[in-house]
Amino acid sequence: MTSATLTPGSATTDSPAPPPRRIPTPRSARARRILAWIAEHAVLVVLAVLFIAPVVFVFLTSLMSSEQTLTASLWPQPFHWDNYVKVFTTVPLAQWFANSAMYAVLATAFMLISSVPAAYALAKIRFRGSGVLFTVIIIAMLLPPQVTAIPIYVMWSQLGLTGTLWPLILPNLLGDAFSIFLLRQFFLTIPSEYADAARIDGNGEFGVLWRVVLPMAKPGIAATAIFLFFASWNDYYGPLLYTSENPAAWPVAYGLASFRGVHGTDWGLTMAMTMLVTVPVVLIFFFAQRVFVEGITLTGVKG
C-alpha cells in the first residue's frame, strides 16, 4: 500500500465536475425557430391576417343560408355549397364572365398593338416635338374621364354602338395614356447601344422593336398588360354608361352590382357570386406574380 505525497500548495480534494450540457430536443428546437420567425415577421404576419380575414369572412358567408347570415354565427351550420350552383341558375353568370373576358382580353390586346410602338418611339427615336407629345400624354393621364364622357357617348350613340362593350374596347386601338407612359419608362432602362447595333446590321425601326426591344421588355409589357386587364375586368363606370340597358352585354363587375341590388337580403348568394368573380383575378395574379413584380420594379412605378 502506497501513500500519496502532497506537495506544498496542492489541493487536497478534487473540484466538482461541471453539470452536463442539456441538448435541446428536436421539438423544442423547432418551436424556437418558429417563435424566432414570428418575431422577425410579426408586422408582416399581422398585415397578412388583416388582408386574409375579410376574404375568409366572405367565403364563410357564401356558405350560409339567408337566415344564418343575419345572425352572430360566423361558422356555416350546415355548409350550403348549393349557393354556388344557385348563382348560375339565378342570373346569366356564364354570359357575364364571357363578356368580361372578351372586354379584358381585346382591350389588352388592342392596347399592346397601339401603345408599344408609341412608347418605343418616345423612348428610343429622336424627333422634333417628342417632348411636347409626351406632355400631352401626361395631360391625358390627368384628365378625368367624366370630362369627356358626354361628347364621347354622343359619338358612339351616333355610330350605333351603345348597348355594347365596343365603345370601351375600340378606343384602346388609339393607345392608352397610362400604358404608354409605363412602357416608355421601361424602354428607357434598355441601353440604346442594342438598338444602335441592330440599326447598323440593317434593321429598320420595326425590326429593332421586334427583334431587340420586345424580347428584352417582356417584364414591362407583361406588367402593363396585367394592369389594363385588371382595370377592364373590374370596370364598373364604363359598362354602367354604355350597357346598363342591355343585360346581355353586362360584364361581371356591373352584373355583381346589379345582383346585389336585387338580392341584397340574400347575403349567401351575394357572397358566393363575389367569390366567383374574384377567383379569375386572383389566379391570374398568382401565376403572373413574378413577372408582374419584376416589371413594376424595373419601370420604377411604386404605389
C-alpha positions as CSV (number, residue, x, y, z in Angstrom):
1,M,0.0,0.0,0.0
2,T,1.5,3.3,-1.1
3,S,0.7,6.7,0.2
4,A,0.4,9.8,-1.9
5,T,2.8,12.6,-1.2
6,L,1.4,16.0,-1.0
7,T,3.4,19.0,-2.2
8,P,3.0,22.4,-0.6
9,G,0.1,24.3,-2.0
10,S,-1.5,21.3,-3.7
11,A,-5.3,20.8,-3.3
12,T,-6.4,18.0,-1.0
13,T,-9.8,17.5,-2.7
14,D,-10.9,17.3,-6.3
15,S,-13.1,20.1,-7.7
16,P,-16.7,19.0,-8.7
17,A,-17.2,18.3,-12.4
18,P,-19.5,20.8,-14.3
19,P,-23.1,19.6,-14.9
20,P,-23.7,18.0,-18.3
21,R,-24.9,20.4,-21.0
22,R,-28.5,20.0,-21.9
23,I,-29.1,19.2,-25.5
24,P,-32.4,20.6,-26.8
25,T,-34.8,18.1,-28.2
26,P,-35.8,18.4,-31.9
27,R,-39.3,19.5,-30.8
28,S,-38.0,22.4,-28.7
29,A,-35.6,23.5,-31.4
30,R,-38.4,23.6,-33.9
31,A,-40.5,25.6,-31.5
32,R,-37.7,28.1,-31.0
33,R,-37.2,28.5,-34.8
34,I,-41.0,29.1,-35.2
35,L,-41.0,31.7,-32.5
36,A,-37.9,33.4,-33.9
37,W,-39.6,33.5,-37.4
38,I,-42.8,35.0,-35.9
39,A,-40.7,37.6,-34.0
40,E,-38.9,38.6,-37.2
41,H,-42.0,38.8,-39.3
42,A,-44.6,40.0,-36.8
43,V,-45.6,43.0,-38.7
44,L,-46.0,41.0,-42.0
45,V,-48.0,38.3,-40.1
46,V,-50.4,41.0,-38.7
47,L,-50.8,42.6,-42.1
48,A,-51.4,39.2,-43.7
49,V,-54.1,38.3,-41.2
50,L,-55.8,41.7,-41.8
51,F,-55.9,41.1,-45.5
52,I,-56.9,37.5,-45.4
53,A,-59.6,37.9,-42.7
54,P,-62.2,39.7,-45.0
55,V,-61.7,37.0,-47.7
56,V,-62.3,34.2,-45.1
57,F,-65.4,36.1,-43.9
58,V,-66.8,36.4,-47.4
59,F,-66.1,32.8,-48.1
60,L,-67.7,31.5,-44.9
61,T,-70.7,33.8,-45.5
62,S,-71.1,32.4,-49.0
63,L,-71.7,29.0,-47.5
64,M,-74.5,30.2,-45.2
65,S,-78.3,30.3,-45.6
66,S,-80.0,33.6,-45.9
67,E,-81.4,33.2,-42.3
68,Q,-78.0,32.5,-40.8
69,T,-76.2,35.4,-42.4
70,L,-78.2,37.8,-40.3
71,T,-77.1,36.2,-37.0
72,A,-74.0,36.4,-34.9
73,S,-72.8,33.0,-36.0
74,L,-69.6,33.1,-38.1
75,W,-69.5,29.4,-39.0
76,P,-71.9,27.9,-41.5
77,Q,-74.3,25.4,-40.0
78,P,-74.6,23.5,-42.3
79,F,-72.5,24.3,-45.3
80,H,-74.6,25.4,-48.2
81,W,-72.4,24.6,-51.2
82,D,-75.5,24.9,-53.4
83,N,-75.3,28.7,-53.2
84,Y,-72.6,28.5,-55.9
85,V,-75.0,26.5,-58.1
86,K,-77.9,28.8,-57.4
87,V,-75.9,31.8,-58.6
88,F,-75.6,30.3,-62.1
89,T,-79.3,29.4,-62.2
90,T,-80.4,32.8,-60.9
91,V,-78.5,35.1,-63.3
92,P,-76.7,34.5,-66.6
93,L,-73.3,34.5,-64.8
94,A,-71.6,32.5,-67.5
95,Q,-72.6,35.1,-70.1
96,W,-71.3,37.9,-67.9
97,F,-68.0,36.0,-67.5
98,A,-67.7,35.7,-71.2
99,N,-68.4,39.4,-71.7
100,S,-65.8,40.3,-69.1
101,A,-63.2,38.0,-70.7
102,M,-63.9,39.5,-74.2
103,Y,-63.7,43.0,-72.8
104,A,-60.5,42.5,-70.9
105,V,-58.7,40.4,-73.5
106,L,-59.5,42.5,-76.5
107,A,-58.8,45.8,-74.7
108,T,-55.4,44.5,-73.5
109,A,-54.5,43.2,-77.0
110,F,-55.5,46.4,-78.7
111,M,-53.6,48.4,-76.1
112,L,-50.4,46.5,-76.7
113,I,-50.8,46.8,-80.5
114,S,-51.0,50.6,-80.3
115,S,-49.2,51.6,-77.1
116,V,-45.9,49.5,-77.6
117,P,-44.9,51.3,-80.8
118,A,-45.9,54.7,-79.4
119,A,-43.8,54.1,-76.2
120,Y,-40.9,52.8,-78.3
121,A,-40.9,56.0,-80.4
122,L,-41.0,58.3,-77.4
123,A,-38.2,56.4,-75.7
124,K,-35.8,55.4,-78.5
125,I,-36.4,57.7,-81.5
126,R,-35.3,61.3,-81.5
127,F,-37.7,63.5,-83.4
128,R,-38.9,67.1,-83.1
129,G,-41.9,67.5,-80.8
130,S,-41.4,64.3,-78.8
131,G,-41.3,66.3,-75.6
132,V,-44.5,68.1,-76.4
133,L,-46.1,64.8,-77.4
134,F,-45.1,63.2,-74.1
135,T,-46.5,66.2,-72.2
136,V,-49.8,65.7,-74.0
137,I,-49.8,62.1,-72.9
138,I,-49.2,63.1,-69.3
139,I,-52.1,65.6,-69.5
140,A,-54.3,62.8,-70.9
141,M,-53.5,60.8,-67.8
142,L,-54.5,63.6,-65.5
143,L,-57.8,64.3,-67.4
144,P,-60.8,62.8,-65.6
145,P,-62.9,60.5,-67.8
146,Q,-66.1,62.3,-66.7
147,V,-64.9,65.4,-68.6
148,T,-65.1,63.7,-72.0
149,A,-67.9,61.2,-71.2
150,I,-70.8,63.2,-72.8
151,P,-69.3,64.0,-76.2
152,I,-67.8,60.5,-76.5
153,Y,-71.1,59.0,-75.6
154,V,-72.9,61.1,-78.2
155,M,-70.3,59.9,-80.8
156,W,-70.7,56.2,-80.1
157,S,-74.5,56.7,-80.0
158,Q,-74.5,58.2,-83.5
159,L,-72.4,55.2,-84.6
160,G,-75.0,52.8,-83.1
161,L,-72.6,51.0,-80.7
162,T,-74.2,52.0,-77.4
163,G,-75.6,49.0,-75.6
164,T,-72.4,47.0,-76.3
165,L,-68.9,46.9,-74.9
166,W,-67.3,48.1,-78.1
167,P,-67.2,51.7,-77.1
168,L,-64.9,50.5,-74.2
169,I,-62.8,48.2,-76.3
170,L,-62.1,50.1,-79.6
171,P,-60.5,53.2,-78.0
172,N,-57.6,51.1,-77.0
173,L,-56.6,50.9,-80.6
174,L,-55.6,54.6,-80.3
175,G,-53.4,53.9,-77.3
176,D,-53.8,54.2,-73.6
177,A,-52.0,57.1,-71.9
178,F,-51.0,55.3,-68.7
179,S,-49.8,52.3,-70.7
180,I,-47.7,54.4,-73.0
181,F,-46.2,56.2,-70.0
182,L,-45.4,52.9,-68.2
183,L,-43.9,51.2,-71.3
184,R,-41.8,54.3,-72.1
185,Q,-40.3,54.3,-68.6
186,F,-39.4,50.6,-69.1
187,F,-37.9,51.1,-72.6
188,L,-35.7,53.9,-71.2
189,T,-34.0,51.3,-69.0
190,I,-32.9,49.3,-72.1
191,P,-29.4,50.5,-73.3
192,S,-29.6,52.3,-76.6
193,E,-26.5,50.6,-77.8
194,Y,-28.5,47.5,-78.5
195,A,-30.8,49.4,-80.8
196,D,-27.9,51.2,-82.5
197,A,-26.2,47.9,-83.2
198,A,-29.4,46.5,-84.7
199,R,-29.6,49.6,-87.0
200,I,-26.0,49.1,-88.1
201,D,-26.9,45.5,-89.0
202,G,-29.6,46.9,-91.4
203,N,-32.7,46.6,-89.3
204,G,-35.4,49.3,-89.6
205,E,-37.2,50.7,-86.6
206,F,-39.8,48.0,-86.7
207,G,-37.1,45.3,-86.9
208,V,-35.3,46.9,-83.9
209,L,-38.5,46.9,-81.9
210,W,-39.5,43.3,-82.9
211,R,-36.1,41.6,-82.7
212,V,-34.3,43.6,-80.0
213,V,-36.5,45.6,-77.7
214,L,-39.6,43.4,-77.3
215,P,-37.6,40.3,-76.1
216,M,-35.8,42.5,-73.5
217,A,-39.0,44.2,-72.5
218,K,-41.2,41.2,-71.6
219,P,-41.5,42.0,-67.9
220,G,-42.6,45.6,-68.5
221,I,-45.0,44.6,-71.2
222,A,-46.5,41.9,-69.0
223,A,-46.9,44.3,-66.1
224,T,-48.6,46.8,-68.3
225,A,-50.9,44.2,-69.8
226,I,-51.9,42.9,-66.3
227,F,-52.7,46.5,-65.2
228,L,-55.1,47.1,-68.1
229,F,-56.6,43.6,-67.9
230,F,-57.5,44.1,-64.2
231,A,-58.8,47.6,-64.9
232,S,-61.0,46.2,-67.7
233,W,-62.2,43.3,-65.6
234,N,-63.1,45.5,-62.6
235,D,-64.5,48.3,-64.7
236,Y,-67.9,49.5,-63.4
237,Y,-68.3,53.0,-64.7
238,G,-67.9,52.2,-68.4
239,P,-70.4,49.4,-68.5
240,L,-72.8,51.5,-66.4
241,L,-72.6,54.2,-69.1
242,Y,-72.9,52.0,-72.2
243,T,-74.5,48.7,-71.4
244,S,-76.9,49.4,-68.5
245,E,-79.9,48.9,-70.7
246,N,-78.7,45.6,-72.2
247,P,-78.2,42.9,-69.6
248,A,-76.9,40.5,-72.3
249,A,-73.8,42.8,-72.6
250,W,-73.1,43.2,-68.9
251,P,-69.7,42.2,-67.5
252,V,-69.3,40.6,-64.1
253,A,-68.4,43.8,-62.3
254,Y,-71.7,45.6,-63.3
255,G,-73.6,42.3,-63.1
256,L,-72.4,41.8,-59.5
257,A,-73.6,45.4,-58.6
258,S,-77.0,44.7,-60.1
259,F,-77.2,41.3,-58.4
260,R,-76.5,42.9,-55.1
261,G,-79.2,45.4,-55.6
262,V,-81.8,42.8,-56.4
263,H,-80.7,40.1,-53.9
264,G,-79.3,42.3,-51.2
265,T,-81.1,40.4,-48.5
266,D,-79.7,37.1,-49.5
267,W,-76.1,37.6,-48.5
268,G,-75.2,34.0,-49.0
269,L,-75.8,34.2,-52.7
270,T,-74.3,37.6,-53.0
271,M,-71.0,36.5,-51.3
272,A,-71.0,33.4,-53.4
273,M,-71.1,35.5,-56.6
274,T,-68.4,37.8,-55.1
275,M,-66.1,34.8,-54.6
276,L,-66.7,33.6,-58.1
277,V,-66.0,37.0,-59.6
278,T,-62.7,37.3,-57.6
279,V,-61.3,33.8,-58.5
280,P,-60.1,34.6,-62.1
281,V,-58.3,37.8,-61.0
282,V,-56.5,36.0,-58.1
283,L,-55.4,33.1,-60.3
284,I,-54.0,35.4,-63.0
285,F,-52.1,37.4,-60.5
286,F,-50.8,34.3,-58.7
287,F,-49.4,32.8,-61.9
288,A,-48.0,36.1,-63.2
289,Q,-46.8,37.5,-59.9
290,R,-43.1,37.1,-60.6
291,V,-43.1,38.9,-64.0
292,F,-45.5,41.5,-62.7
293,V,-43.3,42.4,-59.7
294,E,-40.2,42.4,-61.9
295,G,-41.9,44.7,-64.4
296,I,-43.1,47.2,-61.7
297,T,-39.6,47.2,-60.1
298,L,-37.8,47.9,-63.4
299,T,-40.2,50.6,-64.5
300,G,-39.8,52.5,-61.2
301,V,-43.5,52.7,-60.6
302,K,-44.3,52.5,-56.9
303,G,-47.5,52.6,-55.0
